[in-house]
Amino acid sequence: MDTENPSAPERLQSRMPGKNHPHRRPRSGVVHDNTRHTERFTVIGNHLTQHPELSGLAIGLGAHIQSLPAGAPVDIKTLAARFPEGATRIAAALRELETHGYLRRTRERTPDGRIVTRTVSCNHPGRHGTQAATTGPKPPTRRPAPADRPRRKALPAVPQPARPSPALLRTATDLLAGLRREDPRLLLSTTDTEHLSPGVAAWLERDLTPIAVCHALTRDLPLEDLHRPAALLAHRLEALLPPPPPFRSPLTVRDVRHPLQNCEGCDRAFRGPEPGRCGGCQTASPSPMSSGSR
C-alpha cells in the first residue's frame, strides 16, 4: 500500500508570492503545516479518520492496517506486540472495524486440516474493486443522525440462579473470562460478561463443575467468524440448561446421647442430662415430696 500516486496533479499555488494574508488564518483550532508526500505514503479516507462512531484506537488500527503491505500479519497477538494497548482493547477495536465494514475476517480450513483466519482490509466499506474516476468535487458526506446510526442488538435473556451469591457470581465471571483460552473468538467485553454471568451461575447451581460448563459452551463452535460471541453463549445457556439435580431428603436428626450418670439410689450407671436417680429407683421409691405429704 506504500505506493506513489503519479496521476495526482501538482499542488497549485493559490496566492502570488508576497501576497499572503496572515490575518486570515483561523484564530483558534488546528493550523496545518503540510508537506507534499512523494514516496512511502498511504491514501486514507476521511470517512475512517473522522468516523463519528469508531474509537480513537479503532481509527488508528484501521489506518495502520491499511498502510501495511499485502500478506502482513494483523492478528491480535502481532498487534498487541506492536502497540501498548494490550490484547483485550485491540480485540475490541478490531471488532469495531469489522462492525463498520473496514475489516472482513473469515475462518477457513487449509488442505492440511488447520483452521486459519483470513483478514481483508477495506479502505472504503461498501465499495469493491477499483472505483471509477470521477470529475468534480464529491458532495460532502452527511453525518448520520442519531436515529440513523446502527444500534447494537440486545443480547438474549439468560437463566437466573435461584440463590445468587457473590462467590457463585465470581466463579461464573472467572469462567467467562477464561473462555478466550479455549477459542480467541470468545473474548467478551465487561458488559457482555455481566449479562452472561447469572446464566453461568444458574448452571453451577445445578451441581455442574466449571469444566463441564466450559465444555458445554465451547464445543462444536461454527467454523465461520463469530460476529456476536456473547449472543451465541446466551443462546446456549438458555437452550442447553440442564435439569435441577435429584431431590435429596434431609438427613435425620440423631437422638441426643446423654452422658453417663451414677444413680444416687443404687449407684448404677445410667444416661441422663444431669445427676439423679435411674428409672428403676424413681419407680420403686416415691419422691421425698410425695412421702412428706402423707
Protein Blocks (a to p, Z undefined) as FASTA:
>chain_A
ZZcdfkbccdddfbdehiacfklpcfedjdddddddfbhpadddfklmmcckbcfklmmm
mmmmmmpcehiacbfklmmmmpmnbjklmmmmmmmmmmnopaccdddddfkopacddddd
dfbghiacjddddedjddddddddfklpccddddddddddfbdcfklmmmmmmmmmmmmm
mpmklpccfklmmmmmmmmmmmmmnopafklmmmmmmgoiafbdcfblmlmmmmmmmmmo
ccddddddddddddddddddddfklopacddfbdcddfklmmmpccfklmmmZZ
